[in-house]
Amino acid sequence: MDMDICFKETGMDATAAMLNRKAVEAINRVAEAIAEMVKLAIDSTVNVITKWWNAVLKAYAVAVHPKWWHYYTHTKKKRTRKKYHDRICRELLLLIAECRRDCIE
């Protein structure tokens, strides 16, 4: 809706209409500035998360020994499956902590 029509319908005089228009313009500028800051914050957060996730995937590809994964997925005994599950988890957690340190620095 056009601003002039809106002000005429409400019966505002020209001075009040001018002040309200300036206030609306100021609010729009502030909202645009806030939106830009939020966009920058989101972009930087996404970049950090992407960098960290890529490091985790690389560590996973390098760290998990294929033999451990095979034993974990194909062993019949629960005790042996748990042993290799724990080894894989322990190795991945160490690598994630290492990646986290690298990403923070």
C-alpha positions as CSV (number, residue, x, y, z in Angstrom):
1,M,0.0,0.0,0.0
2,D,1.3,3.5,-0.9
3,M,2.4,5.6,2.1
4,D,0.5,8.7,1.0
5,I,-2.7,6.8,0.7
6,C,-2.2,5.2,4.1
7,F,-1.6,8.6,5.8
8,K,-4.6,10.2,4.0
9,E,-6.9,7.5,5.2
10,T,-5.8,7.9,8.8
11,G,-6.3,11.7,8.6
12,M,-2.7,12.6,9.5
13,D,-1.4,16.0,8.6
14,A,1.6,16.5,6.4
15,T,4.2,17.0,9.2
16,A,3.1,13.8,11.0
17,A,3.2,11.9,7.7
18,M,6.7,13.1,7.0
19,L,7.9,12.1,10.5
20,N,6.3,8.7,10.1
21,R,7.8,8.2,6.7
22,K,11.3,9.1,8.1
23,A,10.8,6.7,11.0
24,V,9.8,3.9,8.7
25,E,12.8,4.6,6.5
26,A,15.1,4.6,9.5
27,I,13.6,1.3,10.7
28,N,14.1,-0.2,7.3
29,R,17.8,0.8,7.3
30,V,18.3,-0.7,10.7
31,A,16.5,-3.9,9.6
32,E,18.7,-4.1,6.5
33,A,21.9,-3.6,8.6
34,I,20.8,-6.3,11.1
35,A,20.0,-8.7,8.3
36,E,23.4,-8.1,6.8
37,M,25.1,-8.8,10.1
38,V,23.1,-12.0,10.6
39,K,24.0,-13.1,7.1
40,L,27.7,-12.6,7.8
41,A,27.4,-14.5,11.1
42,I,25.6,-17.4,9.4
43,D,28.1,-17.5,6.6
44,S,31.1,-17.6,8.9
45,T,29.5,-20.3,11.0
46,V,28.7,-22.4,8.0
47,N,32.3,-22.1,6.8
48,V,33.6,-23.3,10.2
49,I,31.2,-26.2,10.3
50,T,32.0,-27.2,6.7
51,K,35.8,-27.1,7.4
52,W,35.3,-29.2,10.6
53,W,33.0,-31.7,8.9
54,N,35.5,-32.2,6.0
55,A,38.3,-32.8,8.4
56,V,36.2,-35.3,10.3
57,L,35.3,-37.2,7.1
58,K,39.0,-37.2,6.0
59,A,40.0,-38.5,9.4
60,Y,37.3,-41.2,9.3
61,A,38.5,-42.3,5.9
62,V,42.1,-42.5,7.0
63,A,41.6,-43.7,10.6
64,V,39.2,-46.6,10.5
65,H,41.2,-49.7,9.7
66,P,39.3,-51.8,7.2
67,K,40.1,-55.0,9.1
68,W,38.5,-53.5,12.3
69,W,35.4,-52.5,10.3
70,H,35.1,-55.9,8.8
71,Y,35.4,-57.6,12.2
72,Y,32.9,-55.2,13.7
73,T,30.3,-55.9,11.0
74,H,30.9,-59.6,10.5
75,T,31.8,-61.1,13.9
76,K,29.2,-63.4,15.5
77,K,30.3,-62.9,19.1
78,K,29.0,-59.8,20.8
79,R,32.1,-59.4,22.9
80,T,34.3,-59.2,19.8
81,R,31.9,-56.8,18.0
82,K,32.0,-54.6,21.1
83,K,35.8,-54.7,21.2
84,Y,36.1,-53.5,17.6
85,H,33.3,-51.0,18.0
86,D,35.1,-49.5,20.9
87,R,38.4,-49.4,19.0
88,I,36.8,-47.6,16.1
89,C,35.0,-45.1,18.4
90,R,38.1,-44.4,20.4
91,E,40.1,-43.7,17.3
92,L,37.5,-41.5,15.8
93,L,37.0,-39.5,19.0
94,L,40.8,-38.9,19.1
95,L,40.8,-37.7,15.5
96,I,37.7,-35.5,16.0
97,A,39.4,-33.8,19.0
98,E,42.5,-33.3,16.9
99,C,40.4,-31.8,14.0
100,R,38.6,-29.6,16.5
101,R,42.0,-28.2,17.7
102,D,43.1,-27.6,14.2
103,C,39.9,-25.8,13.3
104,I,40.0,-23.6,16.4
105,E,43.5,-22.5,15.8
